[in-house]
Amino acid sequence: MDRLNAKLYLQNCYIMKENERLRKKALLLNQENQALLSELKQRLAKTAAATKANSNGNPTAGGRAPLPDLNSAPPAHGHDKGASKSKKAIAK
């Protein structure tokens, strides 16, 4: 019985040590995530400010196309941006 108790005690110590290691790792990951979230929010605010300041009829901000609203209905005209020519027609 004493041997079983000693074995269980050692397993418990190992589990507690591993739990503490994982807790520290989770804390570091949480801090990193918070820092990244803060940086992302700053970048988004900066981009939004630049877009607002640059809204003189130019639909792009910073040389990039705006992100589409995925919750809106698709445009009525579909995906045709003009009839594209085949490679054979271009080669002639």
N, C-alpha and C positions, 0 to 999 in steps of 0.2 A: 504493500500500500504506500509506503514511504517513497519507493522508487517511482510509482505512478504520479504521486504528488510532485516530486522533483521534476519529472519530465513535463508535466502540465505547467509547472511554474516557469520552466525554461521556455516553453512554447509561448506562454503568456508574456514573458519579458521580450521575446523576439517580436511578437505581434505589436506590443506597445512601442518598441523602438521603430519598427517599420511604420506604424501609424504616425509617429512624430515626424519621421522623415517625409512621409507623404503630405502631412499637414504643412510643413515648411515649403515643400515644392508647390503645393496648391496656393499658398500665400504669395510666393514669388510670381506664379503664373497670373494670379489675380492682379497683382501690382502692374505687371507687364500689360495685361489686357486693359487696365484703367488708363495707363499711359498712352497706349495705342488708340483707345477710344477718344481720349482728349485731343490727340494729334489729328485724328480723323475729323472731329468736330471743328477744330480750328481751320483745317484745310477746306472743309465744306463751307464754313462761314466766309473764308477768304474768296473762294470761288463764287459764292452767291453775291458777295459784294462786288466782285469784278464783273460778274454778269449784269448786275443791276446798273453799274456805272457804264458798262459797254452796251447798254440796250438802245443803241441808236439805229435800230433796224438791222443790225448784224445778228443773224440767228445763232452764230457760233460764239462760244466763249473760250478764249485762249487757244484758238485754232482747232478746237474739238467740237464735234457735233453734240447737241444737247441730248441727254438721255431720254428715250421715249417713255411715255407714261404707259406702263403695262396694264394698268387698270382701265384704261379708256378703250372705246370701241376701235376696231381697225379702220383705217381710212377707206372711204367709199371707192376710190380709184384703184385699189389693189396695189400690186407690186410693180406695175409697168411704169418704168421711167423712160419711155420711148422704146420703139422696136429696136432691139439689138440685132446687129447683122451677124450672120454666121461667119465662121472663119473662111469658108470658100468665097463668100461674097466680098470679104475684105481683101482677099488675096488677088482678086481679078483686077 
